[in-house]
Amino acid sequence: MASDHWYSEVFRALPDLVCRLLPGLETEPERDATYLFRPVALKKVAHHPDGVLWPRQQPGGSEQRPVVILEVQMHADRRFHRRLGAETFRLLQQHGEIEHLRVLVLLAHRRLALGTREPLLLRRFLEQDVTWVDLQALARQADLDPSLALLTLPVQKEAELGPCAERILALRPDLIELILPILSERFQGLSTSQIMATLGISKDFWRHTRAFQEILAEGRQEGVEQGLEQGVEQGRRREATALALRQLERRCGSLNAATTTRIGTLSRAQLEELALALLDFQGAEDLQTWLELLEA
């Protein structure tokens, strides 16, 4: 799982995190969330920001609650600065309703090589209009809020990853569904159960999460579909059995209980074969011979 996709899921679930990262943004305490996360694809050019956060009340943004472009950059890329500038102004070009815009970039660390010898216009944009968050520096802060600590999981050292996740869950157990995917990515080879055991997460706790309920619902639906298919198949086999017994009684006379029971155990494919074979039967002896050959 790419880290930018994981961060998109984090901001989709916790869109107001942007207010903790950009100074001066206001929230609306009376609402569940001030921002709505919605990805965009910029037409004609392959520009795909990792996400755009739109104020719920003012889609065009305001000075206190601007539209925010979110970018996550975990690796060196000397074209990043220019791509970021292109994405920003392409968004403005294609969304004329935007009046106030901020740019937020989450970096693995500030030492990444993201471009050199940029033109003055681009340098001004990068220095004045972009907020850069160094995730490794953020991880070193003491008593970090759990929702902000969540953002540091992809850059935590392996020895610190488990303890950090435990501290987050101790304060925010509802974040488990965002934590497990990144732990599965970092601890490849370990099952979800093994990761949960490592963190001391009980199975009862996992059963109450939305992810588990969705998996359970999918399993139930699959079971219903399989049950319907099995029910249809059983109905067809019962019809084929009844038809074969009627034809056999006409061709061979009354059948004893043992023979009737044996016919009832045949599969639908075997019943179809029997329906063809009995056309040549002269009596009950031919039926018994056919059954013996079937068992041989």
Secondary structure by P-SEA (a helix, b strand, c coil): ccaaaaaaaaaaacccccccccccccccccccccbbbbbbbbccccccccbbbbccccccccccccbbbbbbbcccccaaaaaaaaaaaaaaaacccccbbbbbbbcccccccccccccaaaaaaaaccbbbbcaaaaaacccccaaaaaaacccccccaaaaaaaaaaaccccaaaaaaaaaaaaaccccaaaaaaaacccaaaaaacaaaaaaaaaaaaaaaaaaaaaaaaaaaaaaaaaaaaaaaaaacccccaaaaaaaaaccaaaaaaaaaaacccccaaaaaaaaaaaac
